Structures are given as C-alpha cells and as structure tokens.
Amino acid sequence: MDLDVVSLSRLQFALTIMFHYLFPPLSIGLGVILVFFEGLYLKTGDREYETLARFWTRVFAVNFAMGVATGIVMEFQFGTNWSTYSRFVGDVFGSALAAEGIFAFFLESGFLAVLLFGWDKVMPRTHFFATCMVALGAFFSSVWIIIAGSWQHTPAGHHIVGEGLLRRAEIYDFWAMVFNPSSMVRLFHVVIGSYILAAFVVLSVSAFYVLRGKHVALSRKAFRIVLPFAAASTLLAGVSGHLSAEYVSHYQPAKLAAFEGHYKTEAKGTPMILFGVPDPKGEELKYAVGIPGGLSFLLHGNFSTPVQALDTIKPEDRPPLVLPFITYRIMIGCGTALIGLAFAGLFFQWRKKLFETRWLLWTFVGAVLLPYLANQAGWVSAEVGRQPWIVYGLLRTSDGVSKSVQGDQVLGSIIMFGVIYLMLFAVFIFVLNDKIQHGPEVAEPHTQPIPEEGLLAATAAMGKGGMASETRVPETDLGTGTEKEG
C-alpha cells in the first residue's frame, strides 16, 4: 500500500503538538495565579493564601513536567519528518529558539526548584521572587515560540538565498522578524487563552470542593479571587480575537474566507455566518444563517464593503474549508459560553447566592473542558487555514517534508507515540486526580522544638539587632517545646 508521507507527517505533527499544547497554557496562566495567591499571603499574612499557593504549586509542577516531556518529541520531528522545512526556516527558528532558551527556559527552570522545595528553606520574599521568575519564564517561553510560529504566517525581516533543496530564508533584520505583522496579536490571543484556561481549572476544582463540603473556606476564597480574573480574561479574548481577524483579513484573506465559509465574493456587504453546511464540491454554503453585512461591519466599519472570498484566490492556493470552518465555530462558541458563565458567576456573587446555587457550581466544574477545547480548536483553525503553505507564500507544506522518510516509517512512529502518549496521559490523570482528591494541606508552623544551640544562636542574633523579620521559625514555649496558638 502506497502511504502518503506528507499527510502522515502532518497527522503525526498535529497529534504530538495538540497533546503537548494541553500543558503549556496551564503553566502560563497558573504561574500568574500563584503570584496572586502568594502576593496576597505576603500582604495580609493570611496563612490560607499560603495554603492555596502551596497546593496549586504542586499542580503546576505535575503540569510543567508533562509539558517538558511532550515538547521534546515535537522538536525531533523537525529533523526527521521535516528536514527540508527545517533547512528553510533554520536561520529564523535558530535565533528565536536560542532566545527562548536563554531568556525563558533558564529563567523558569533556574527558579523552579526554589518554587517547589523552598517553602520552608528560604525567606517568604525570596520564595515570592522565585514564583514571579517562574511565572515570567513561562510567559517569555510563549513569547519566543509564538514569534517563531507567527513568522510562518506573516514572514518579515528576511531574504531568500540558495537554490533548490538548499533554498532558505536568511534573517537580515532580527527585530523585523520579532515584530512581524502577526506576532504581537497572536501572542496577546494565546496568553489570554492561557489565563482563561488556568482560571477555569482553579474555579472547577474550587467549585468541586465546595459541592463536596471539603476545604470549603479555602475554596470559597480561591473562587472569589479567581472569578473576576476569569471574567476579565474572557472579555479580553474577544478583543484579541477581533484583532486577530483584522490581521488575517489583511495578510491571509483565504484563511478568513475558510473561517467564514465564503466561496464567492458578495457584491454588497459580506455576512457574518453563524451556522451552515459547507459543500466543497458545489462551492457553496448550504443552509447558511448569518448576520447580513456583519463581517463587513466588523472589518471595515460599514455594512456595504465586501470582504475577499475564495473565488479571488487561485485554486491551488486555497485552504481546505470544512475543518477550519467547524473548529473556528467551536472556538467562538466555547469562548462565548465562558463569557456568559463567568459573568453569571459574578452576578450570583453580587447577589450573595453563588455558593448556594449548586447547579451553577456544577456548571463551573464541567466548564473546565471548554477552554481546553477552545485552545485546541483555535490552533487547528489557524494551522489548517494556512494550508497549503507551511511558510505562507514562500514554502508549500508538500515541499517541506523530508525526502528520505517512508510512509510506513511515519505510520509506525504514529502508532508508537500514540501508545506512549496514552500511557503518559493516564499517569498524568492519575497523579493529578490524586493531588486533587488529597486537597490542600493547611500550612502549619514547624512543630519541632528548637535545639539548644539554636536557642543560643537566636539569642546572640537578638543581641546584635534581632532575628531576621522574615524567618519562618515559630514562636515556641520554652518550657514545653510546643508552639503557641495564634
């Protein structure tokens, strides 16, 4: 059987990157929430905030480990399945990924040990600084990865050198590459999506605890803090989505036409399609339901200016329409539902009935799936909508695949990775469920009595000006060696 190497290689990359992309968004968003919790602990001295920070740090650690493990496999495919593509973009990706390693990964991993194991070993402000650095490292990591990916959509700051298989893009303006036309808009959209995901993960677990009567005070406190963050993030996702649509309409009109199901350019005004059934053979959208002139208004500020459709694009340069048309609506539908849910939560919180409204809490428990689905659907929409280009306008996907790889080899590796990833995901779910079932552990002061030499050292330190104000050694009853209450 003759196996299509290009299709199989695309399938393998899609499966591995979609599995990997389950984890980095949660690390990016959860890092910010950890900063919130720990910052509130430092500001108020409330040990419940420290307890929340410790608990979600453990969840962060499990998720971070999965992100690292699954990301390595994705990178190997550049050299195995996509060697021609790697040669073409090597100068671009080399600089961006080197910056990611220097400015992001080293920063994130360098402070990770302090974040995970330094709670009782360093001063609180030192630990908070480590938390901030890990959160900042996760953000910077997304910055450079998205810059590299965005360059594939809107190439800038390069020129083409070489011929044939040696043809490649060479950067002559690094900052033009960094600030290519889509990079900042895409970064904004991805980071906001990460904030939404992390917020709804915390809301889901907190609502579950309240419904089960476990860790109720802690969970209510976490819910009240994160809910406004979730609501603001969902609104910002709408803003970033609109900005993304504007850049796509200007630089990738074929992609937007696929998103909206527009086969033919309208004479007056282009509708914003809500629902429909694409018919690629007949090149029409059946049973279409839309807002007349809606897309024209969003992009041009009026209801009459037409938006470019697929009939203005050469047939060989058109993307497939059915899949991005569907996934684009899944993304928008999930985002709209999350906006409604977040503001419903704020309304019931304002009415002081949030934690008595069990149906709403159960909705928050299940709603954690929506941001995951939206992130995956958004990625599929963007990448499939870019086809047939792997680097838009410069390199076709069919030309980027390795020339020496056989279809059966790719198929075999897909099966192997599928089995390994299923096992890895099962372990992840088991560990994560175990941590959630166990729940937060109330952060208690140390219960061990201070040894005699420790007392002498403390007395000497006090004689020289007092002990450090941020020490975590508890006040101890010298007669019994037990901690005082309060």
C-alpha positions in Angstrom: 0.0 0.0 0.0 1.3 3.4 -1.0 1.1 5.7 2.1 1.1 9.5 1.7 4.2 10.7 3.5 3.0 14.3 3.6 -0.4 13.5 5.1 1.0 11.1 7.6 3.8 13.6 8.6 1.2 16.3 9.0 -1.0 14.0 11.1 1.9 13.0 13.3 2.9 16.6 14.0 -0.7 17.6 14.6 -1.2 14.8 17.2 2.0 15.4 19.0 1.6 19.2 19.2 -2.0 19.0 20.2 -1.1 16.7 23.0 1.8 19.0 24.0 -0.5 22.0 23.9 -2.6 20.6 26.7 0.1 21.7 29.2 1.9 25.0 28.4 -1.2 27.2 28.5 -2.0 25.9 32.0 1.6 26.6 33.1 1.5 30.2 31.8 -1.8 31.0 33.4 -1.3 29.1 36.6 2.0 30.9 37.2 0.2 34.2 37.3 -2.4 32.8 39.8 0.4 31.5 42.0 1.8 35.1 42.1 -1.7 36.3 43.1 -2.0 33.9 46.0 1.5 34.2 47.3 1.4 38.0 47.0 -1.8 38.2 49.0 -0.2 36.0 51.6 2.8 38.4 51.9 0.5 41.4 52.0 -2.1 40.1 54.5 -0.2 37.4 56.5 -3.3 35.1 56.0 -1.9 31.6 56.0 -4.9 30.4 53.9 -3.4 32.2 50.9 -0.1 30.3 51.5 -2.0 27.1 51.7 -3.6 27.8 48.3 -0.3 28.8 46.8 1.3 25.5 48.1 -1.5 23.4 46.7 -1.6 24.9 43.2 2.2 24.8 43.1 2.0 21.0 43.3 -0.5 21.0 40.4 1.8 23.4 38.5 4.8 21.0 39.0 2.9 18.0 37.5 1.7 20.0 34.5 5.1 21.6 33.9 6.8 18.1 33.8 4.3 16.9 31.2 4.9 20.0 29.1 8.7 19.5 29.1 8.4 15.8 28.3 6.0 16.2 25.4 7.7 19.2 23.9 11.0 17.3 23.3 9.3 14.8 21.0 7.7 17.6 18.9 11.1 19.2 18.3 12.7 15.9 17.0 10.2 15.8 14.1 11.8 18.9 12.6 14.9 16.9 11.8 13.2 13.6 10.9 9.9 14.3 9.0 10.5 17.9 8.1 14.2 18.3 7.2 13.6 20.4 4.1 11.4 22.8 6.1 13.9 22.9 8.9 16.7 23.9 6.5 14.4 26.6 5.1 13.5 28.2 8.4 16.6 27.2 10.4 18.0 30.8 10.5 14.7 32.1 11.8 13.9 29.4 14.3 17.6 29.2 15.4 17.6 32.8 16.6 14.1 32.7 18.2 14.6 29.3 19.9 18.0 30.4 21.2 16.4 33.4 22.7 13.7 31.2 24.2 16.4 29.0 25.8 18.4 32.0 27.2 15.7 34.3 28.3 12.9 31.9 29.2 13.8 28.3 29.9 16.9 29.0 32.0 14.9 31.6 34.0 12.0 29.3 34.5 13.9 26.1 35.3 16.5 28.0 37.4 13.9 29.2 39.9 11.7 26.1 39.7 13.5 24.2 42.5 13.1 27.2 44.9 9.4 27.4 44.0 8.8 23.7 44.6 11.1 22.9 47.5 12.0 26.2 49.1 8.8 26.9 51.1 10.5 26.2 54.4 14.1 26.8 53.4 14.1 30.4 52.2 12.5 33.6 53.4 9.0 34.3 52.2 10.0 37.3 50.0 12.7 35.2 48.4 10.3 32.5 47.6 7.8 35.0 46.2 10.6 36.3 43.9 11.2 32.8 42.7 7.5 32.4 42.0 7.5 35.6 40.0 10.5 34.5 38.0 9.0 31.1 37.1 5.8 32.8 36.0 7.8 35.3 34.0 9.9 32.5 32.5 6.7 30.7 31.4 5.5 33.9 29.7 8.8 34.5 27.9 8.8 31.0 26.7 5.5 31.6 25.0 6.8 34.8 23.6 9.6 33.3 21.5 7.7 30.2 20.4 4.8 32.4 19.2 7.2 34.7 17.4 8.7 31.8 15.5 5.3 30.4 14.7 3.9 33.8 13.7 6.8 34.3 11.3 5.5 31.3 9.3 2.1 33.1 8.9 3.5 36.6 8.1 7.2 36.4 7.2 9.2 39.6 7.6 12.8 40.7 8.0 14.3 38.0 5.7 15.6 37.4 2.2 15.8 34.1 0.3 19.2 32.6 -0.5 20.3 29.4 -2.3 18.5 27.3 -4.9 16.5 24.1 -4.9 16.9 22.0 -1.8 19.4 24.5 -0.4 17.0 27.4 -0.6 16.4 29.0 2.7 15.2 32.2 4.5 18.0 34.3 6.0 17.3 36.9 8.6 18.7 40.4 7.9 16.6 42.3 10.4 16.1 40.5 13.7 13.6 42.9 15.1 11.5 42.9 11.9 11.3 39.2 12.4 10.4 39.5 16.0 7.7 42.1 15.4 6.3 40.6 12.2 2.8 41.7 11.4 1.0 38.9 13.4 3.4 38.1 16.3 2.1 40.6 18.9 -1.6 39.9 18.1 -1.1 36.2 18.2 0.9 36.5 21.5 -2.0 38.5 23.0 -4.6 35.9 22.0 -2.5 32.9 23.2 -1.6 34.4 26.6 -5.2 35.5 27.2 -6.4 32.0 26.3 -3.8 30.6 28.8 -5.2 32.9 31.6 -8.8 31.7 30.8 -7.7 28.0 31.0 -5.9 28.4 34.3 -8.7 30.4 35.8 -11.3 27.9 34.9 -9.2 25.0 36.2 -9.0 26.7 39.6 -12.7 27.6 39.5 -13.6 24.0 38.6 -11.6 22.4 41.4 -12.7 25.0 43.9 -16.4 24.5 43.0 -15.9 20.7 43.3 -14.6 21.1 46.8 -17.5 23.4 47.9 -20.0 20.9 46.5 -18.4 18.0 48.3 -18.0 20.0 51.5 -14.2 19.7 51.5 -11.8 22.6 52.1 -14.9 24.9 51.9 -13.4 28.1 53.3 -10.2 27.8 51.2 -12.1 27.0 48.1 -14.6 29.9 48.5 -11.7 32.3 49.0 -9.9 31.0 45.9 -13.1 31.2 43.8 -13.8 34.8 44.8 -10.3 35.8 43.8 -10.1 34.0 40.5 -13.6 34.7 39.2 -13.0 38.4 38.3 -9.7 37.4 36.7 -11.6 34.8 34.6 -14.3 37.3 33.6 -11.8 40.0 32.6 -9.8 37.4 30.6 -12.8 36.2 28.7 -13.6 39.7 27.6 -10.0 40.4 26.6 -10.2 37.2 24.5 -13.0 38.8 22.5 -10.8 41.9 21.9 -7.8 39.8 20.9 -9.9 37.6 18.6 -11.2 40.7 16.8 -7.6 42.0 16.3 -6.6 38.6 15.0 -9.5 38.6 12.5 -8.3 42.0 11.2 -4.7 40.9 10.6 -6.0 37.6 9.0 -8.2 39.6 6.6 -5.3 41.7 5.5 -2.5 39.1 5.3 -4.3 35.8 4.8 -7.7 36.5 3.2 -8.0 32.9 2.1 -7.9 31.8 5.7 -10.6 34.2 6.8 -12.8 33.1 3.8 -12.4 29.5 5.0 -13.3 30.5 8.6 -16.5 32.2 7.4 -17.4 29.8 4.6 -17.3 32.4 1.9 -16.8 30.8 -1.5 -18.0 33.8 -3.5 -17.3 37.5 -3.0 -20.5 39.4 -2.3 -21.4 42.4 -4.4 -22.6 44.4 -1.4 -21.5 43.6 2.1 -20.4 40.3 3.5 -22.5 38.5 6.1 -21.1 37.1 9.3 -22.0 33.4 9.1 -23.3 31.8 12.3 -24.2 28.4 11.0 -24.1 26.5 7.7 -23.1 23.3 5.9 -20.1 23.7 3.6 -20.3 22.0 0.2 -16.7 21.9 -1.2 -17.8 20.2 -4.5 -20.5 22.7 -5.2 -18.5 25.5 -3.7 -21.4 26.8 -1.7 -22.5 27.1 1.9 -25.9 25.4 2.4 -28.5 26.3 5.0 -26.4 29.4 5.9 -27.6 31.5 8.8 -25.8 34.8 9.3 -25.9 38.5 10.1 -26.2 40.5 6.8 -23.2 42.7 6.4 -21.9 41.6 9.8 -18.4 40.7 8.7 -18.1 43.9 6.6 -19.0 45.9 9.7 -16.5 44.2 11.9 -13.6 44.6 9.5 -14.5 47.9 7.7 -16.9 49.7 10.0 -19.8 49.6 7.5 -22.3 47.1 6.1 -21.5 47.5 2.4 -17.8 46.9 1.8 -17.3 43.3 0.5 -14.7 41.0 2.1 -12.5 38.9 -0.1 -13.7 35.3 -0.7 -12.2 32.1 -2.1 -13.2 32.9 -5.7 -10.4 35.6 -5.7 -7.8 33.0 -4.7 -6.1 30.6 -7.2 -7.5 27.1 -6.6 -4.0 25.7 -5.8 -3.6 28.3 -3.0 -6.9 27.7 -1.3 -7.0 26.1 2.1 -9.4 23.2 2.9 -12.6 24.8 4.1 -14.7 22.3 6.1 -12.3 21.7 9.1 -11.4 25.3 9.8 -15.0 26.3 9.3 -16.1 23.9 12.0 -13.2 24.4 14.5 -13.5 28.2 14.2 -17.1 28.0 15.4 -16.2 25.6 18.2 -13.6 28.1 19.4 -16.0 31.0 19.3 -18.8 29.0 20.8 -16.7 27.9 23.7 -15.4 31.5 24.3 -19.0 32.9 24.3 -20.1 30.3 26.8 -17.2 31.1 29.1 -18.0 34.8 29.0 -21.6 34.1 29.9 -20.6 31.7 32.7 -18.0 34.0 34.2 -20.4 36.9 34.4 -23.2 34.7 35.7 -20.8 33.8 38.5 -20.2 37.5 39.2 -23.9 38.2 39.2 -24.7 35.4 41.7 -21.7 36.5 43.8 -23.0 40.1 43.9 -26.4 38.6 45.0 -24.5 36.6 47.7 -26.0 33.4 46.4 -23.1 32.0 44.5 -22.2 29.1 46.8 -25.8 28.2 47.4 -26.6 27.8 43.7 -25.5 24.2 43.2 -26.4 24.0 39.5 -24.1 26.9 38.8 -21.2 25.4 40.7 -21.7 22.1 38.9 -21.6 24.0 35.6 -18.2 25.5 36.7 -16.9 22.0 37.5 -17.7 20.8 33.9 -16.8 24.0 32.2 -13.1 23.3 32.6 -13.3 21.3 29.3 -14.3 24.4 27.3 -11.1 26.4 27.4 -9.1 23.2 26.6 -11.4 22.6 23.6 -11.2 26.3 22.6 -7.4 26.3 22.6 -7.2 23.1 20.5 -9.9 24.3 18.1 -8.2 27.7 17.7 -4.9 26.1 16.9 -6.4 23.7 14.3 -8.3 26.6 12.7 -5.1 28.7 12.4 -2.8 26.0 11.1 -5.2 24.2 8.7 -6.4 27.6 7.4 -2.8 28.4 6.5 -2.6 25.5 4.1 -1.3 24.7 1.5 1.6 26.8 2.9 3.9 25.8 5.7 5.6 29.2 5.4 2.9 31.5 4.0 3.6 32.4 0.4 7.2 31.0 0.5 7.2 27.3 1.1 4.4 24.8 0.5 3.7 22.0 3.0 4.3 19.3 0.4 7.8 20.7 -0.3 8.8 20.8 3.4 8.7 17.1 4.1 11.8 15.0 4.3 12.8 13.3 1.1 14.2 10.1 2.7 11.3 9.2 5.0 8.9 6.4 4.0 5.2 6.3 4.7 5.3 3.1 6.7 8.0 4.6 9.0 5.8 7.6 9.8 2.8 5.3 10.4 4.8 3.1 12.7 6.0 6.1 14.8 2.5 7.5 15.0 1.3 4.2 16.5 4.2 4.0 18.9 3.8 7.6 20.1 0.0 7.1 20.3 0.5 4.2 22.8 3.2 6.0 24.8 1.1 9.2 25.0 -2.0 7.3 26.1 0.1 5.7 28.9 1.6 9.0 29.8 -1.7 10.8 29.9 -3.2 8.0 32.1 -0.3 8.6 34.6 -0.9 12.3 34.4 -4.6 12.0 35.2 -3.9 9.5 38.0 -1.3 11.8 39.7 -3.4 14.9 39.1 -6.6 13.3 40.5 -4.6 12.0 43.5 -3.5 15.6 44.3 -7.0 17.0 43.9 -8.6 14.2 46.0 -6.0 14.8 48.7 -6.6 18.5 48.5 -4.7 21.4 50.1 -2.7 20.8 53.3 -3.1 23.6 55.8 0.3 25.3 56.1 1.2 24.9 59.8 4.2 26.4 61.6 7.1 24.0 62.4 6.3 21.7 65.4 9.9 20.6 66.1 11.4 22.3 69.2 14.4 24.5 68.5 17.6 22.7 69.7 19.7 24.3 72.5 22.4 25.5 70.1 19.6 27.1 68.0 18.3 29.0 71.0 21.8 30.3 71.8 22.3 31.4 68.2 18.9 33.1 68.2 19.7 34.9 71.5 23.1 36.0 70.1 21.4 37.3 67.0 18.8 39.2 69.0 21.6 40.8 71.0 23.1 42.0 67.7 19.9 43.6 66.5 17.3 40.9 66.4 16.5 38.0 64.2 15.6 38.4 60.6 12.0 39.6 60.4 11.1 37.1 57.7 12.3 34.0 59.5 9.8 31.1 59.5 10.9 29.8 62.9 7.7 29.8 65.0 7.3 31.3 68.5 7.9 28.4 70.9 7.0 27.8 74.5 10.4 27.3 76.1 9.0 25.2 79.0 7.3 22.6 76.9 8.9 22.9 73.5 5.5 23.2 71.8 4.2 26.0 69.6 1.9 28.7 70.9 -1.5 29.0 69.3 -2.2 32.0 67.1 
